[in-house]
Amino acid sequence: MGSIDAPGWRELNIGVVGGGIGGMCAAIALRRAGHIVTVYERADFAGEVGASVSCAANGTRWLHEWDVDVAKGDPVVLKSLINRDWRTGEPVSTYSLEDYEERWGFVYNMFHRQYMHAMLKECALQAEGEGYPVKLLVNHKCQDIDLASGTITFANGHVAQHDLIIGADGIGSVVRRVLGIHPAKKPADQSCLHANVLTSDAVEAGLVDYSRDAALEYWGGQEGKWDKIVLSPCNGGKLLSYYCFFSREVGDYNGQSWGTEDRPVEELLAPFPGLDPLVRAHLAIGREIQPWRLWVHEPYPYIQKSMVCLLGDAGHPMMPHQSQGACMAIEDAAAIGILFSKKYFSGDVAEALAVYQDIRLPRATRVQAAAAKAAYNINERIGFSNNTNISQYKVEDETKKLTIEEMNSYDMYKDVEEQLAKRRGQEYTDKYIRGLPIGLTLPNGITIGA
Ligand SMILES: Cc1cc2nc3c(=O)[nH]c(=O)nc-3n(C[C@H](O)[C@H](O)[C@H](O)COP(=O)(O)OP(=O)(O)OC[C@H]3O[C@@H](n4cnc5c(N)ncnc54)[C@H](O)[C@@H]3O)c2cc1C
Protein backbone atom coordinates (compact mmCIF):
# COMPACT_ATOMS: atom_id res chain seq x y z
CA MET A 1 0.00 0.00 0.00
CA GLY A 2 2.41 2.68 -1.22
CA SER A 3 -0.35 5.29 -1.02
CA ILE A 4 -0.45 4.88 2.76
CA ASP A 5 3.23 5.68 3.26
CA ALA A 6 3.41 8.98 5.05
CA PRO A 7 6.35 11.36 5.10
CA GLY A 8 6.82 13.35 8.28
CA TRP A 9 7.97 10.63 10.66
CA ARG A 10 9.72 12.08 13.67
CA GLU A 11 11.41 10.66 16.71
CA LEU A 12 9.24 10.85 19.84
CA ASN A 13 10.11 10.87 23.51
CA ILE A 14 7.62 8.34 24.88
CA GLY A 15 6.61 7.53 28.47
CA VAL A 16 5.06 4.14 29.28
CA VAL A 17 3.26 4.06 32.64
CA GLY A 18 3.35 0.48 33.98
CA GLY A 19 6.07 -2.07 33.40
CA GLY A 20 3.96 -5.25 33.29
CA ILE A 21 3.58 -7.53 30.29
CA GLY A 22 1.74 -4.91 28.22
CA GLY A 23 4.07 -2.05 29.12
CA MET A 24 7.19 -4.05 28.29
CA CYS A 25 5.73 -5.11 24.94
CA ALA A 26 4.83 -1.51 24.09
CA ALA A 27 8.36 -0.45 24.99
CA ILE A 28 9.87 -3.12 22.72
CA ALA A 29 7.59 -2.25 19.79
CA LEU A 30 8.22 1.50 20.15
CA ARG A 31 11.99 1.24 20.50
CA ARG A 32 12.00 -0.83 17.32
CA ALA A 33 9.98 1.95 15.64
CA GLY A 34 12.87 4.32 16.39
CA HIS A 35 11.61 6.20 19.46
CA ILE A 36 13.12 7.03 22.85
CA VAL A 37 11.17 5.11 25.49
CA THR A 38 11.06 5.34 29.28
CA VAL A 39 9.00 2.86 31.32
CA TYR A 40 7.77 3.99 34.75
CA GLU A 41 6.83 1.18 37.13
CA ARG A 42 5.30 1.78 40.55
CA ALA A 43 6.82 -1.35 42.10
CA ASP A 44 10.48 -2.21 42.37
CA PHE A 45 10.09 -5.68 40.85
CA ALA A 46 7.29 -5.01 38.33
CA GLY A 47 4.77 -6.87 40.50
CA GLU A 48 4.56 -10.11 38.54
CA VAL A 49 2.84 -13.06 40.17
CA GLY A 50 3.69 -16.76 40.34
CA ALA A 51 1.23 -18.19 37.86
CA SER A 52 0.99 -19.21 34.23
CA VAL A 53 0.03 -16.99 31.34
CA SER A 54 -0.88 -18.26 27.93
CA CYS A 55 0.20 -16.81 24.64
CA ALA A 56 -1.67 -18.09 21.60
CA ALA A 57 -0.44 -17.58 18.01
CA ASN A 58 -1.92 -14.07 17.82
CA GLY A 59 0.43 -13.07 20.65
CA THR A 60 3.40 -15.32 19.83
CA ARG A 61 3.64 -13.91 16.28
CA TRP A 62 4.60 -10.47 17.66
CA LEU A 63 7.20 -11.89 20.04
CA HIS A 64 8.93 -13.33 16.99
CA GLU A 65 8.48 -10.19 14.92
CA TRP A 66 10.20 -8.26 17.73
CA ASP A 67 13.08 -10.79 17.96
CA VAL A 68 12.21 -11.69 21.55
CA ASP A 69 14.24 -14.70 22.70
CA VAL A 70 11.17 -16.83 23.44
CA ALA A 71 13.25 -19.76 24.73
CA LYS A 72 14.20 -17.59 27.73
CA GLY A 73 10.56 -17.72 28.82
CA ASP A 74 10.89 -21.54 29.14
CA PRO A 75 7.39 -22.09 27.74
CA VAL A 76 5.40 -25.27 27.29
CA VAL A 77 4.22 -25.51 23.70
CA LEU A 78 0.62 -26.66 23.98
CA LYS A 79 -0.54 -29.70 22.01
CA SER A 80 -4.23 -29.66 22.89
CA LEU A 81 -7.10 -28.18 24.84
CA ILE A 82 -8.88 -30.82 26.93
CA ASN A 83 -12.21 -30.35 28.67
CA ARG A 84 -12.83 -33.10 31.23
CA ASP A 85 -15.92 -34.26 33.05
CA TRP A 86 -16.09 -32.64 36.49
CA ARG A 87 -16.58 -35.91 38.41
CA THR A 88 -14.85 -38.60 36.33
CA GLY A 89 -12.10 -36.63 34.59
CA GLU A 90 -13.02 -38.31 31.31
CA PRO A 91 -12.43 -36.03 28.28
CA VAL A 92 -15.68 -34.43 27.08
CA SER A 93 -14.37 -32.02 24.45
CA THR A 94 -10.86 -32.00 23.02
CA TYR A 95 -9.35 -29.56 20.56
CA SER A 96 -6.09 -30.75 19.03
CA LEU A 97 -3.34 -28.20 18.49
CA GLU A 98 -1.10 -30.68 16.62
CA ASP A 99 -1.46 -28.77 13.33
CA TYR A 100 -1.68 -25.36 15.02
CA GLU A 101 1.76 -24.08 14.03
CA GLU A 102 1.30 -25.36 10.49
CA ARG A 103 -2.05 -23.58 10.19
CA TRP A 104 -1.21 -20.34 11.94
CA GLY A 105 2.55 -20.03 11.57
CA PHE A 106 3.23 -19.79 15.32
CA VAL A 107 2.86 -22.03 18.34
CA TYR A 108 0.59 -21.72 21.38
CA ASN A 109 2.94 -21.00 24.31
CA MET A 110 2.24 -21.34 28.01
CA PHE A 111 4.64 -19.22 30.06
CA HIS A 112 5.23 -18.68 33.72
CA ARG A 113 4.40 -14.99 34.21
CA GLN A 114 7.68 -14.13 35.93
CA TYR A 115 9.71 -15.81 33.18
CA MET A 116 7.67 -14.15 30.46
CA HIS A 117 8.07 -10.79 32.13
CA ALA A 118 11.83 -11.23 32.58
CA MET A 119 12.15 -12.28 28.92
CA LEU A 120 10.30 -9.15 27.75
CA LYS A 121 12.14 -6.85 30.15
CA GLU A 122 15.50 -8.09 28.93
CA CYS A 123 14.48 -7.59 25.31
CA ALA A 124 13.34 -4.02 26.03
CA LEU A 125 16.38 -2.99 28.06
CA GLN A 126 19.21 -4.78 26.29
CA ALA A 127 21.78 -2.89 24.23
CA GLU A 128 21.48 -5.33 21.32
CA GLY A 129 18.58 -5.16 18.93
CA GLU A 130 16.86 -2.47 16.94
CA GLY A 131 16.48 1.04 18.34
CA TYR A 132 17.59 2.66 21.57
CA PRO A 133 17.56 0.55 24.74
CA VAL A 134 14.52 1.33 26.89
CA LYS A 135 15.03 3.08 30.22
CA LEU A 136 13.17 1.53 33.18
CA LEU A 137 12.48 3.66 36.25
CA VAL A 138 11.07 1.64 39.16
CA ASN A 139 9.38 3.08 42.26
CA HIS A 140 7.69 5.59 39.98
CA LYS A 141 3.98 5.57 40.73
CA CYS A 142 2.08 7.78 38.32
CA GLN A 143 -0.23 10.14 40.18
CA ASP A 144 -1.45 12.50 37.51
CA ILE A 145 -0.95 13.59 33.92
CA ASP A 146 -1.47 17.05 32.47
CA LEU A 147 -3.18 16.31 29.16
CA ALA A 148 -2.30 19.70 27.70
CA SER A 149 1.46 19.40 28.13
CA GLY A 150 2.03 15.62 28.45
CA THR A 151 3.55 16.03 31.89
CA ILE A 152 3.44 13.05 34.26
CA THR A 153 3.66 13.59 38.01
CA PHE A 154 4.86 10.71 40.14
CA ALA A 155 4.26 9.98 43.83
CA ASN A 156 8.02 10.30 44.49
CA GLY A 157 7.97 13.92 43.32
CA HIS A 158 9.53 13.26 39.90
CA VAL A 159 7.96 15.08 36.94
CA ALA A 160 8.50 14.06 33.30
CA GLN A 161 7.24 15.44 30.01
CA HIS A 162 6.60 13.23 26.96
CA ASP A 163 5.31 13.55 23.38
CA LEU A 164 3.28 10.36 23.78
CA ILE A 165 2.18 8.55 26.95
CA ILE A 166 1.03 4.93 27.07
CA GLY A 167 -1.11 3.98 30.07
CA ALA A 168 -0.22 0.33 30.67
CA ASP A 169 -0.95 0.46 34.37
CA GLY A 170 -3.31 -2.49 34.60
CA ILE A 171 -6.90 -2.99 35.70
CA GLY A 172 -6.81 -0.28 38.39
CA SER A 173 -5.35 2.27 35.95
CA VAL A 174 -4.66 5.80 37.14
CA VAL A 175 -4.11 6.92 33.54
CA ARG A 176 -7.65 5.79 32.69
CA ARG A 177 -9.03 8.05 35.42
CA VAL A 178 -6.97 10.94 34.05
CA LEU A 179 -8.62 10.37 30.65
CA GLY A 180 -12.02 10.80 32.33
CA ILE A 181 -13.13 7.17 31.95
CA HIS A 182 -15.15 5.89 34.88
CA PRO A 183 -15.67 2.15 34.38
CA ALA A 184 -19.08 0.57 34.75
CA LYS A 185 -17.86 -2.48 36.67
CA LYS A 186 -19.01 -5.04 39.17
CA PRO A 187 -17.39 -7.91 41.02
CA ALA A 188 -17.82 -11.15 39.05
CA ASP A 189 -20.26 -13.76 40.34
CA GLN A 190 -17.26 -16.07 40.28
CA SER A 191 -14.28 -16.40 42.61
CA CYS A 192 -10.85 -17.80 41.83
CA LEU A 193 -8.12 -19.34 43.93
CA HIS A 194 -4.81 -20.12 42.25
CA ALA A 195 -2.40 -22.85 43.35
CA ASN A 196 0.95 -24.06 42.09
CA VAL A 197 1.85 -27.76 42.05
CA LEU A 198 5.39 -28.88 41.34
CA THR A 199 5.30 -31.72 38.84
CA SER A 200 8.08 -33.43 40.83
CA ASP A 201 5.91 -33.31 43.99
CA ALA A 202 2.99 -34.87 42.12
CA VAL A 203 5.14 -37.62 40.63
CA GLU A 204 6.76 -38.34 44.00
CA ALA A 205 3.31 -38.66 45.57
CA GLY A 206 2.36 -41.19 42.87
CA LEU A 207 -0.16 -38.84 41.23
CA VAL A 208 -0.90 -38.41 37.53
CA ASP A 209 1.81 -36.50 35.66
CA TYR A 210 -0.43 -34.04 33.79
CA SER A 211 2.61 -32.22 32.41
CA ARG A 212 2.95 -35.05 29.88
CA ASP A 213 -0.27 -33.96 28.14
CA ALA A 214 1.27 -30.55 27.28
CA ALA A 215 -2.34 -29.41 27.34
CA LEU A 216 -4.46 -26.63 28.75
CA GLU A 217 -6.90 -28.80 30.72
CA TYR A 218 -10.30 -27.92 32.13
CA TRP A 219 -12.55 -29.78 34.54
CA GLY A 220 -16.19 -28.71 34.30
CA GLY A 221 -17.55 -25.76 32.37
CA GLN A 222 -20.37 -27.66 30.62
CA GLU A 223 -22.87 -27.44 33.45
CA GLY A 224 -23.77 -23.75 33.27
CA LYS A 225 -22.10 -23.34 36.67
CA TRP A 226 -19.22 -21.19 37.82
CA ASP A 227 -17.19 -24.23 38.95
CA LYS A 228 -14.16 -24.93 36.77
CA ILE A 229 -10.59 -26.09 37.31
CA VAL A 230 -8.05 -24.86 34.75
CA LEU A 231 -4.64 -26.49 34.64
CA SER A 232 -1.80 -24.95 32.68
CA PRO A 233 1.67 -26.50 32.64
CA CYS A 234 4.54 -23.99 32.44
CA ASN A 235 8.29 -23.72 33.10
CA GLY A 236 8.98 -26.44 30.57
CA GLY A 237 6.43 -28.68 32.37
CA LYS A 238 8.05 -28.44 35.81
CA LEU A 239 5.22 -26.36 37.24
CA LEU A 240 1.46 -26.95 37.08
CA SER A 241 -0.51 -23.75 37.53
CA TYR A 242 -4.11 -24.34 38.70
CA TYR A 243 -6.88 -21.76 38.46
CA CYS A 244 -9.82 -22.94 40.54
CA PHE A 245 -13.11 -21.15 39.92
CA PHE A 246 -16.31 -21.36 41.95
CA SER A 247 -19.40 -19.33 42.72
CA ARG A 248 -18.82 -16.15 44.72
CA GLU A 249 -21.71 -17.28 46.92
CA VAL A 250 -19.51 -20.18 48.08
CA GLY A 251 -16.48 -18.00 48.85
CA ASP A 252 -15.99 -14.28 48.35
CA TYR A 253 -12.38 -13.11 47.93
CA ASN A 254 -13.11 -9.71 46.52
CA GLY A 255 -11.74 -7.91 49.53
CA GLN A 256 -8.40 -9.74 49.26
CA SER A 257 -5.63 -9.26 46.78
CA TRP A 258 -2.82 -11.33 45.32
CA GLY A 259 0.41 -11.10 47.28
CA THR A 260 -1.00 -11.38 50.80
CA GLU A 261 -0.55 -14.46 53.01
CA ASP A 262 -1.14 -17.84 51.30
CA ARG A 263 -4.55 -19.40 51.90
CA PRO A 264 -4.71 -22.85 53.58
CA VAL A 265 -5.18 -25.86 51.30
CA GLU A 266 -8.47 -26.79 53.06
CA GLU A 267 -9.92 -23.54 51.78
CA LEU A 268 -8.88 -24.45 48.23
CA LEU A 269 -10.49 -27.90 48.45
CA ALA A 270 -13.69 -26.85 50.23
CA PRO A 271 -15.70 -25.69 47.19
CA PHE A 272 -14.99 -28.90 45.24
CA PRO A 273 -16.30 -31.98 47.10
CA GLY A 274 -17.43 -33.91 43.99
CA LEU A 275 -14.39 -33.15 41.82
CA ASP A 276 -12.48 -35.90 39.95
CA PRO A 277 -10.29 -37.38 42.73
CA LEU A 278 -7.20 -37.46 40.49
CA VAL A 279 -7.06 -33.70 40.05
CA ARG A 280 -8.34 -33.10 43.60
CA ALA A 281 -5.27 -34.98 44.85
CA HIS A 282 -3.11 -32.48 42.94
CA LEU A 283 -4.88 -29.54 44.56
CA ALA A 284 -4.29 -31.16 47.96
CA ILE A 285 -0.53 -30.66 47.47
CA GLY A 286 -0.98 -27.15 46.08
CA ARG A 287 1.34 -24.34 47.24
CA GLU A 288 1.20 -20.56 47.18
CA ILE A 289 -2.60 -20.53 47.22
CA GLN A 290 -3.70 -17.02 46.33
CA PRO A 291 -7.02 -15.37 45.46
CA TRP A 292 -7.37 -13.70 42.06
CA ARG A 293 -9.99 -10.95 42.19
CA LEU A 294 -12.34 -11.01 39.23
CA TRP A 295 -14.12 -7.91 37.99
CA VAL A 296 -16.44 -7.51 35.05
CA HIS A 297 -15.91 -4.21 33.23
CA GLU A 298 -18.24 -2.96 30.53
CA PRO A 299 -16.37 -1.80 27.40
CA TYR A 300 -15.00 1.74 27.64
CA PRO A 301 -16.29 4.41 25.23
CA TYR A 302 -12.76 5.46 24.19
CA ILE A 303 -9.16 4.56 25.01
CA GLN A 304 -7.22 7.65 23.97
CA LYS A 305 -7.25 11.39 24.41
CA SER A 306 -4.75 14.13 23.64
CA MET A 307 -1.31 12.43 23.58
CA VAL A 308 -2.30 9.58 25.90
CA CYS A 309 -3.68 6.10 25.21
CA LEU A 310 -4.53 3.03 27.26
CA LEU A 311 -3.07 -0.41 26.61
CA GLY A 312 -3.78 -3.91 27.97
CA ASP A 313 -5.87 -4.31 31.11
CA ALA A 314 -5.98 -0.52 31.58
CA GLY A 315 -8.01 -0.27 28.34
CA HIS A 316 -10.02 -3.49 28.30
CA PRO A 317 -9.78 -5.68 31.39
CA MET A 318 -11.38 -9.04 30.78
CA MET A 319 -12.36 -12.23 32.54
CA PRO A 320 -9.67 -14.89 32.08
CA HIS A 321 -11.83 -17.47 30.27
CA GLN A 322 -10.50 -16.97 26.74
CA SER A 323 -6.86 -16.85 27.99
CA GLN A 324 -6.47 -13.75 25.82
CA GLY A 325 -5.72 -10.94 28.30
CA ALA A 326 -1.99 -11.01 27.69
CA CYS A 327 -2.44 -11.57 23.95
CA MET A 328 -4.69 -8.52 23.71
CA ALA A 329 -2.05 -6.45 25.52
CA ILE A 330 0.58 -7.77 23.07
CA GLU A 331 -1.65 -6.93 20.11
CA ASP A 332 -2.19 -3.41 21.50
CA ALA A 333 1.57 -2.99 21.70
CA ALA A 334 1.95 -4.29 18.15
CA ALA A 335 -0.62 -1.76 16.91
CA ILE A 336 1.17 1.10 18.65
CA GLY A 337 4.50 -0.06 17.20
CA ILE A 338 3.10 -0.19 13.66
CA LEU A 339 1.25 3.13 13.87
CA PHE A 340 4.35 4.99 15.07
CA SER A 341 6.69 3.21 12.65
CA LYS A 342 8.56 4.94 9.82
CA LYS A 343 6.12 3.53 7.30
CA TYR A 344 2.86 4.73 8.85
CA PHE A 345 3.50 7.62 11.27
CA SER A 346 2.98 10.99 9.60
CA GLY A 347 4.16 12.94 12.62
CA ASP A 348 0.56 13.48 13.76
CA VAL A 349 0.19 11.82 17.19
CA ALA A 350 -3.56 12.51 17.33
CA GLU A 351 -4.14 10.73 14.01
CA ALA A 352 -2.11 7.69 15.05
CA LEU A 353 -3.95 7.41 18.38
CA ALA A 354 -7.34 7.77 16.69
CA VAL A 355 -6.48 4.86 14.40
CA TYR A 356 -5.14 2.90 17.39
CA GLN A 357 -8.57 3.22 18.96
CA ASP A 358 -10.31 2.40 15.65
CA ILE A 359 -8.50 -0.91 15.37
CA ARG A 360 -8.10 -1.97 19.00
CA LEU A 361 -11.39 -1.13 20.65
CA PRO A 362 -13.65 -3.33 18.47
CA ARG A 363 -11.37 -6.37 18.55
CA ALA A 364 -10.48 -6.22 22.24
CA THR A 365 -14.06 -5.60 23.36
CA ARG A 366 -15.25 -8.53 21.25
CA VAL A 367 -12.80 -10.80 23.07
CA GLN A 368 -13.80 -9.18 26.38
CA ALA A 369 -17.48 -10.09 25.79
CA ALA A 370 -16.58 -13.62 24.67
CA ALA A 371 -14.47 -14.09 27.81
CA ALA A 372 -17.43 -13.17 30.02
CA LYS A 373 -19.62 -15.71 28.19
CA ALA A 374 -17.05 -18.49 28.46
CA ALA A 375 -17.02 -18.03 32.24
CA TYR A 376 -20.08 -20.24 32.57
CA ASN A 377 -20.06 -22.08 29.23
CA ILE A 378 -16.79 -23.58 28.04
CA ASN A 379 -18.27 -24.16 24.56
CA GLU A 380 -17.87 -20.39 24.03
CA ARG A 381 -14.09 -20.67 24.51
CA ILE A 382 -12.07 -20.39 21.30
CA GLY A 383 -11.01 -23.89 20.26
CA PHE A 384 -13.92 -25.61 22.03
CA SER A 385 -16.28 -23.32 20.10
CA ASN A 386 -15.38 -25.38 17.01
CA ASN A 387 -16.42 -28.68 18.63
CA THR A 388 -20.04 -28.54 17.50
CA ASN A 389 -20.24 -32.33 17.29
CA ILE A 390 -20.13 -33.05 21.02
CA SER A 391 -23.48 -33.83 22.65
CA GLN A 392 -23.24 -31.02 25.23
CA TYR A 393 -22.37 -28.36 22.65
CA LYS A 394 -24.49 -25.25 22.98
CA VAL A 395 -23.63 -21.56 22.59
CA GLU A 396 -25.69 -18.44 23.14
CA ASP A 397 -25.66 -17.37 19.49
CA GLU A 398 -23.87 -19.46 16.86
CA THR A 399 -23.28 -16.48 14.55
CA LYS A 400 -21.65 -14.45 17.32
CA LYS A 401 -19.35 -17.04 18.84
CA LEU A 402 -15.62 -16.34 18.78
CA THR A 403 -13.43 -18.84 16.95
CA ILE A 404 -9.75 -19.60 16.56
CA GLU A 405 -10.07 -18.73 12.86
CA GLU A 406 -11.19 -15.18 13.62
CA MET A 407 -8.41 -14.68 16.16
CA ASN A 408 -5.60 -16.09 14.05
CA SER A 409 -6.57 -15.07 10.49
CA TYR A 410 -6.40 -11.45 11.55
CA ASP A 411 -3.82 -9.33 9.70
CA MET A 412 -3.14 -6.21 11.77
CA TYR A 413 -1.18 -4.47 9.01
CA LYS A 414 -4.24 -4.67 6.74
CA ASP A 415 -6.46 -3.31 9.50
CA VAL A 416 -4.07 -0.41 10.14
CA GLU A 417 -3.92 0.39 6.43
CA GLU A 418 -7.70 0.29 6.02
CA GLN A 419 -8.39 2.53 9.02
CA LEU A 420 -5.55 4.94 8.16
CA ALA A 421 -6.87 5.22 4.61
CA LYS A 422 -10.33 6.07 6.01
CA ARG A 423 -8.90 8.76 8.27
CA ARG A 424 -6.85 10.21 5.41
CA GLY A 425 -9.72 10.11 2.94
CA GLN A 426 -7.81 7.70 0.71
CA GLU A 427 -9.16 4.75 -1.20
CA TYR A 428 -8.44 1.31 0.29
CA THR A 429 -8.43 -1.44 -2.31
CA ASP A 430 -6.97 -4.51 -0.55
CA LYS A 431 -9.40 -7.39 -0.19
CA TYR A 432 -9.63 -7.18 3.60
CA ILE A 433 -12.20 -5.89 6.03
CA ARG A 434 -10.96 -5.08 9.51
CA GLY A 435 -7.92 -7.27 8.94
CA LEU A 436 -9.86 -10.35 7.81
CA PRO A 437 -9.71 -11.51 4.17
CA ILE A 438 -12.87 -10.96 2.16
CA GLY A 439 -14.46 -14.31 1.33
CA LEU A 440 -13.18 -16.11 4.44
CA THR A 441 -16.01 -18.16 5.94
CA LEU A 442 -15.65 -18.50 9.69
CA PRO A 443 -16.91 -21.58 11.56
CA ASN A 444 -19.79 -19.45 12.90
CA GLY A 445 -21.13 -19.27 9.33
CA ILE A 446 -20.20 -15.62 8.79
CA THR A 447 -18.42 -14.88 5.49
CA ILE A 448 -16.26 -11.77 5.60
CA GLY A 449 -17.65 -9.16 3.23
CA ALA A 450 -20.83 -11.09 2.44
C1 LIG B 1 -2.90 -14.48 38.14
C2 LIG B 1 -3.11 -14.05 36.75
C3 LIG B 1 -3.16 -15.01 35.72
C4 LIG B 1 -3.41 -14.64 34.41
N1 LIG B 1 -3.46 -15.61 33.44
C5 LIG B 1 -3.62 -15.25 32.17
C6 LIG B 1 -3.60 -16.22 31.10
O1 LIG B 1 -3.42 -17.42 31.31
N2 LIG B 1 -3.73 -15.79 29.82
C7 LIG B 1 -3.89 -14.46 29.53
O2 LIG B 1 -3.95 -14.11 28.35
N3 LIG B 1 -3.95 -13.53 30.51
C8 LIG B 1 -3.81 -13.89 31.80
N4 LIG B 1 -3.85 -12.96 32.77
C9 LIG B 1 -4.13 -11.59 32.40
C10 LIG B 1 -2.93 -11.00 31.81
O3 LIG B 1 -1.82 -11.25 32.61
C11 LIG B 1 -3.16 -9.53 31.66
O4 LIG B 1 -4.30 -9.34 30.85
C12 LIG B 1 -1.95 -8.96 30.97
O5 LIG B 1 -0.81 -9.21 31.71
C13 LIG B 1 -2.15 -7.47 30.76
O6 LIG B 1 -1.03 -6.83 31.20
P1 LIG B 1 -0.97 -5.32 31.55
O7 LIG B 1 0.45 -4.96 31.31
O8 LIG B 1 -2.04 -4.59 30.88
O9 LIG B 1 -1.32 -5.26 33.11
P2 LIG B 1 -0.49 -5.77 34.33
O10 LIG B 1 0.21 -7.03 34.01
O11 LIG B 1 -1.42 -5.74 35.49
O12 LIG B 1 0.64 -4.67 34.53
C14 LIG B 1 0.36 -3.39 35.01
C15 LIG B 1 1.65 -2.83 35.59
O13 LIG B 1 1.45 -1.47 35.91
C16 LIG B 1 1.99 -1.20 37.18
N5 LIG B 1 1.24 -0.05 37.71
C17 LIG B 1 -0.01 -0.03 38.19
N6 LIG B 1 -0.36 1.21 38.56
C18 LIG B 1 0.70 2.01 38.31
C19 LIG B 1 0.96 3.40 38.48
N7 LIG B 1 0.02 4.22 38.98
N8 LIG B 1 2.15 3.88 38.09
C20 LIG B 1 3.11 3.07 37.56
N9 LIG B 1 2.92 1.74 37.41
C21 LIG B 1 1.74 1.22 37.76
C22 LIG B 1 1.78 -2.48 37.96
O14 LIG B 1 2.64 -2.59 39.07
C23 LIG B 1 2.08 -3.52 36.88
O15 LIG B 1 3.44 -3.84 36.80
C24 LIG B 1 -3.61 -13.29 34.10
C25 LIG B 1 -3.54 -12.32 35.11
C26 LIG B 1 -3.28 -12.68 36.42
C27 LIG B 1 -3.20 -11.63 37.52
The ligand as a Gaussian input file, in Angstrom:
#p B3LYP/6-31G(d) Opt

LIG

0 1
 C       -2.896000     -14.483000      38.138000
 C       -3.105000     -14.046000      36.746000
 C       -3.160000     -15.008000      35.718000
 C       -3.407000     -14.639000      34.414000
 N       -3.462000     -15.615000      33.445000
 C       -3.621000     -15.253000      32.165000
 C       -3.597000     -16.219000      31.096000
 O       -3.419000     -17.420000      31.313000
 N       -3.732000     -15.787000      29.824000
 C       -3.892000     -14.457000      29.530000
 O       -3.945000     -14.107000      28.346000
 N       -3.946000     -13.529000      30.509000
 C       -3.811000     -13.894000      31.801000
 N       -3.855000     -12.959000      32.774000
 C       -4.129000     -11.588000      32.405000
 C       -2.925000     -10.999000      31.813000
 O       -1.817000     -11.248000      32.610000
 C       -3.156000      -9.528000      31.659000
 O       -4.301000      -9.342000      30.855000
 C       -1.953000      -8.955000      30.967000
 O       -0.813000      -9.210000      31.711000
 C       -2.145000      -7.467000      30.763000
 O       -1.031000      -6.835000      31.200000
 P       -0.969000      -5.324000      31.546000
 O        0.452000      -4.961000      31.309000
 O       -2.043000      -4.588000      30.878000
 O       -1.319000      -5.259000      33.108000
 P       -0.487000      -5.768000      34.332000
 O        0.214000      -7.030000      34.007000
 O       -1.419000      -5.739000      35.488000
 O        0.639000      -4.674000      34.535000
 C        0.362000      -3.391000      35.014000
 C        1.647000      -2.828000      35.587000
 O        1.446000      -1.470000      35.912000
 C        1.988000      -1.198000      37.183000
 N        1.243000      -0.046000      37.710000
 C       -0.010000      -0.027000      38.189000
 N       -0.360000       1.211000      38.556000
 C        0.701000       2.015000      38.312000
 C        0.958000       3.400000      38.478000
 N        0.020000       4.219000      38.983000
 N        2.150000       3.882000      38.088000
 C        3.114000       3.074000      37.562000
 N        2.923000       1.740000      37.408000
 C        1.744000       1.217000      37.759000
 C        1.784000      -2.482000      37.958000
 O        2.642000      -2.591000      39.071000
 C        2.079000      -3.517000      36.881000
 O        3.440000      -3.840000      36.803000
 C       -3.609000     -13.288000      34.096000
 C       -3.539000     -12.318000      35.107000
 C       -3.281000     -12.679000      36.423000
 C       -3.197000     -11.633000      37.520000

